[in-house]
Amino acid sequence: MKPETNYSTLVTIIKKRFKLFLIVGVAAIVVSSVVSSPFFITPKFKSDAAVYPSNLIKYSDESPTEQLLQLLQGNDIRDSVIRKFDLAVHYDIDTASEGSRFRLYREFDNNVNISKTNFESVNIDVLDKDPVQARDIVNELISQVNVKINLLHKEKAQEVVQIWRDQLNLKGNLIDTLEAQIKRYSTQYGLLDYTQQSREVTAGYMNMLYGNKQGQPMKKAEELYDNLKKEGRHFHDLHHQLNLAREDYNRMLINYESALKDVNKKLTFTNVVVYPEVADKKYYPVRWLIVVLSLIGSLVFTLVLILFYDQLKSK
């Protein structure tokens, strides 16, 4: 059969049964209008926000936007939002029934959509029967992700603080040990400054020898001269190690104080470029679309039934 014949046949069928199509169409409009009304389908309002990441620490090869997306989709943020807004009650889910958690999470996922945009931002969409609560949930998600990232950064910063604290303690113990050894050498051998004393004691000792001087001063000079020969170099090395240890300690102290600042500072990790608002018009359901689709579907289905009936009748 040619296409023109098919078309003319359809037109003929529609003309013959125009009243039937009219009745079906009116019935479809009425039924779909009633079914899509607030009595059967709860209207939902939409609130959304567009957020850019900032101040994030790089963990892997993922981009800051992908990292923010992963953090927003975390179980802890979801559960905290559910608790704060008591969404189990809000979604009319009996938490004592079997599978209630699964239904609660599924309802949450159906109403909360977090996705990456083509502009490297994160889009947060929330549907809710209460337009104010839809806005508040978006704001809470943004607030919670900032709290979560702050905690993660603080944990890492505290680990760094502990590392530098341990290093400072070790270096401080070394300094105390070196100072104790230097004090012992000073007390036991009379050594104070190896370089200065070496010049002065050597010069004084040589003068006494040339002057053939004897007595108590000469004995003290000889004793100090011998101490410098035996222990002076080691005493000098102790001073050098002490100076290096103090320099290391000061550098570590600067790093330690910087890590402490990282622990105590509070940053914002999201830049909101589109702020959520309270919607003044429902987003779902779109009643006219439901009515149109129902009308088209019912008319097409009626036409198919008529064609099938006519074919059976002709046979």
For each residue, the residues with C-beta under 8 A, 3 or more apart:
1: 5 6 9
2: 5 6
3: 6 7
4: 7 8
5: 1 2 8 9
6: 1 2 3 9 10
7: 3 4 10 11
8: 4 5 11 12
9: 1 5 6 12 13
10: 6 7 13 14 303
11: 7 8 14 15
12: 8 9 15 16
13: 9 10 16 17 303 306 307 310
14: 10 11 17 18 21 303
15: 11 12 18
16: 12 13
17: 13 14 20 21 306
18: 14 15 21 22
19: 22 23
20: 17 23 24 302 306
21: 14 17 18 24 25 299 302 303
22: 18 19 25 26
23: 19 20 26 27
24: 20 21 27 28 298 299 302
25: 21 22 28 29 295 298 299
26: 22 23 29 30
27: 23 24 30 31 298
28: 24 25 31 32 291 294 295 297 298 299
29: 25 26 32 33 291 294 295
30: 26 27 33 34
31: 27 28 34 35 294
32: 28 29 35 36 290 291 293 294 295
33: 29 30 36 37 287 291
34: 30 31 37 39 40
35: 31 32 40 41 290
36: 32 33 40 41 285 287 290 291
37: 33 34 40 41 287
38: 41 42 43
39: 34
40: 34 35 36 37
41: 35 36 37 38 285
42: 38 129
43: 38 129 282 284 285
44: 111 127 128 129 134 282 283 284
45: 127 128 129 130 131 134 278 279 281 282 283
46: 125 126 127 134 279 283 284
47: 125 126 128 131 134 135 137 138 276 277 278 279
48: 123 124 125 126 138 274 276
49: 123 124 138 139 142 272 274 275 276
50: 117 121 122 123 124 272 273 274
51: 68 121 122 123 124 142 270 271 272 273
52: 65 120 121 122 270 271 273
53: 56 64 65 67 68 122 269 270 271
54: 64 268 269 270 271
55: 267 268 269
56: 53 64 67 68 149 269
57: 152 153 156
58: 64 67
59: 62 67
60:
61:
62: 59 66 67 70
63: 66 67 120
64: 53 54 56 58 67 68
65: 52 53 68 69 116 120 121 122
66: 62 63 69 70 116
67: 53 56 58 59 62 63 64 70 71
68: 51 53 56 64 65 71 72 122 145 269 270
69: 65 66 72 73 114 115 116 122
70: 62 66 67 73 74
71: 67 68 74 77 145 148 149
72: 68 69 77 114 122 124 141 145
73: 69 70 77 78 114
74: 70 71 77 78 148
75: 78 79
76: 79 80 148
77: 71 72 73 74 80 81 141 144 145 148
78: 73 74 75 81 82 105 108 112
79: 75 76 82 83
80: 76 77 83 84 144
81: 77 78 84 85 87 108 112 137 140 141 144
82: 78 79 85 86 87 88 104 108
83: 79 80 86
84: 80 81 140
85: 81 82 90 133 136 137 140
86: 82 83 89 90
87: 81 82 90 91 104 107 108
88: 82 91 93 95 100 104
89: 86 92 93
90: 85 86 87 128 133
91: 87 88 104 107 108
92: 89
93: 88 89 97 100 103 104 107
94: 97 100
95: 88 100 101 104
96: 100
97: 93 94 100
98:
99: 102 103
100: 88 93 94 95 96 97 103 104
101: 95 104 105
102: 99 105 106
103: 93 99 100 106 107
104: 82 87 88 91 93 95 100 101 107 108
105: 78 101 102 108 109
106: 102 103 109 110
107: 87 91 93 103 104 110 111
108: 78 81 82 87 91 104 105 111 112
109: 105 106 112
110: 106 107 127
111: 44 107 108 126 127 128
112: 78 81 108 109 124 125 126 127 137 141
113: 123 124 125 126
114: 69 72 73 122 123 124 125 141
115: 69 122 123 125
116: 65 66 69 120 121 122 123
117: 50 120 121 122 123
118:
119:
120: 52 63 65 116 117
121: 50 51 52 65 116 117 273
122: 50 51 52 53 65 68 69 72 114 115 116 117
123: 48 49 50 51 113 114 115 116 117
124: 48 49 50 51 72 112 113 114 138 141 142 276
125: 46 47 48 112 113 114 115
126: 46 47 48 111 112 113 134 135 137 138 141 276
127: 44 45 46 110 111 112 134 283 284
128: 44 45 47 90 111 131 133 134 137
129: 42 43 44 45
130: 45 133 134
131: 45 47 128 134 135 278 279 280
132: 135 136 278
133: 85 90 128 130 136 137
134: 44 45 46 47 126 127 128 130 131 137 138 276 278 279
135: 47 126 131 132 138 139 276 277 278 279
136: 85 132 133 139 140
137: 47 81 85 112 126 128 133 134 140 141
138: 47 48 49 124 126 134 135 141 142 276
139: 49 135 136 142 143 276
140: 81 84 85 136 137 143 144
141: 72 77 81 112 114 124 126 137 138 144 145
142: 49 51 124 138 139 145 146 270 272
143: 139 140 146 147
144: 77 80 81 140 141 147 148
145: 68 71 72 77 141 142 148 149 269 270
146: 142 143 149 150 268 269 270
147: 143 144 150 151
148: 71 74 76 77 144 145 151 152
149: 56 71 145 146 152 153 269
150: 146 147 153 154 266 267 269
151: 147 148 154 155
152: 57 148 149 155 156
153: 57 149 150 156 157 262 267
154: 150 151 157 158 263
155: 151 152 158 159
156: 57 152 153 159 160
157: 153 154 160 161 259 262 263
158: 154 155 161 162 263
159: 155 156 162 163
160: 156 157 163 164 259 262
161: 157 158 164 165 256 259 260 263
162: 158 159 165 166
163: 159 160 166 167
164: 160 161 167 168 252 255 256 259
165: 161 162 168 169 256
166: 162 163 169 170
167: 163 164 170 171 252
168: 164 165 171 172 249 252 253 256
169: 165 166 172 173
170: 166 167 173 174
171: 167 168 174 175 245 248 249 252
172: 168 169 175 176 249
173: 169 170 176 177
174: 170 171 177 178 245
175: 171 172 178 179 242 245 246 249
176: 172 173 179 180
177: 173 174 180 181
178: 174 175 181 182 238 241 242 245
179: 175 176 182 183 242
180: 176 177 183 184
181: 177 178 184 185 238
182: 178 179 185 186 235 238 239 242
183: 179 180 186 187
184: 180 181 187 188
185: 181 182 188 189 191 231 234 235 238
186: 182 183 189 190 191 192
187: 183 184
188: 184 185
189: 185 186 227 231 235
190: 186 223 224 227
191: 185 186 194 197 227 228 231 232 235
192: 186 196 197
193: 196 197
194: 191 197 198 228 232 233 235 236 239
195: 198 199 236
196: 192 193 199 200
197: 191 192 193 194 200 201 224 228 232
198: 194 195 201 202 228 232
199: 195 196 202 203
200: 196 197 203 204
201: 197 198 204 205 221 224 225 228
202: 198 199 205 206 225 228
203: 199 200 206 207
204: 200 201 207 208 221
205: 201 202 208 209 221 222 225
206: 202 203 209 210
207: 203 204 210 211
208: 204 205 211 213 217 218 221
209: 205 206 212 213
210: 206 207
211: 207 208
212: 209
213: 208 209 217 218
214: 218
215: 218 219
216: 219 220
217: 208 213 220 221
218: 208 213 214 215 221 222
219: 215 216 222 223
220: 216 217 223 224
221: 201 204 205 208 217 218 224 225
222: 205 218 219 225 226
223: 190 219 220 226 227
224: 190 197 201 220 221 227 228
225: 201 202 205 221 222 228 229
226: 222 223 229 230
227: 189 190 191 223 224 230 231 232
228: 191 194 197 198 201 202 224 225 231 232
229: 225 226 232
230: 226 227
231: 185 189 191 227 228 234 235
232: 191 194 197 198 227 228 229 235 236
233: 194 236 237
234: 185 231 237 238
235: 182 185 189 191 194 231 232 238 239
236: 194 195 232 233 239 240
237: 233 234 240 241
238: 178 181 182 185 234 235 241 242
239: 182 194 235 236 242 243
240: 236 237 243 244
241: 178 237 238 244 245
242: 175 178 179 182 238 239 245 246
243: 239 240 246 247
244: 240 241 247 248
245: 171 174 175 178 241 242 248 249
246: 175 242 243 249 250
247: 243 244 250 251
248: 171 244 245 251 252
249: 168 171 172 175 245 246 252 253
250: 246 247 253 254
251: 247 248 254 255
252: 164 167 168 171 248 249 255 256
253: 168 249 250 256 257
254: 250 251 257 258
255: 164 251 252 258 259
256: 161 164 165 168 252 253 259 260
257: 253 254 260 261
258: 254 255 261 262
259: 157 160 161 164 255 256 262 263
260: 161 256 257 263 264
261: 257 258 264 265
262: 153 157 160 258 259 265
263: 154 157 158 161 259 260
264: 260 261
265: 261 262
266: 150
267: 55 150 153
268: 54 55 146 271
269: 53 54 55 56 68 145 146 149 150
270: 51 52 53 54 68 142 145 146
271: 51 52 53 54 268
272: 49 50 51 142 275
273: 50 51 52 121
274: 48 49 50
275: 49 272
276: 47 48 49 124 126 134 135 138 139
277: 47 135
278: 45 47 131 132 134 135
279: 45 46 47 131 134 135 282 283
280: 131
281: 45
282: 43 44 45 279 285
283: 44 45 46 127 279
284: 43 44 46 127
285: 36 41 43 282 289 290
286: 289 290
287: 33 36 37 290 291
288: 291 292
289: 285 286 292 293
290: 32 35 36 285 286 287 293 294
291: 28 29 32 33 36 287 288 294 295
292: 288 289 295 296
293: 32 289 290 296 297
294: 28 29 31 32 290 291 297 298
295: 25 28 29 32 291 292 298 299
296: 292 293 299 300
297: 28 293 294 300 301
298: 24 25 27 28 294 295 301 302
299: 21 24 25 28 295 296 302 303
300: 296 297 303 304
301: 297 298 304 305
302: 20 21 24 298 299 305 306
303: 10 13 14 21 299 300 306 307
304: 300 301 307 308
305: 301 302 308 309
306: 13 17 20 302 303 309 310
307: 13 303 304 310 311
308: 304 305 311 312
309: 305 306 312 313
310: 13 306 307 313 314
311: 307 308 314 315
312: 308 309 315
313: 309 310
314: 310 311
315: 311 312
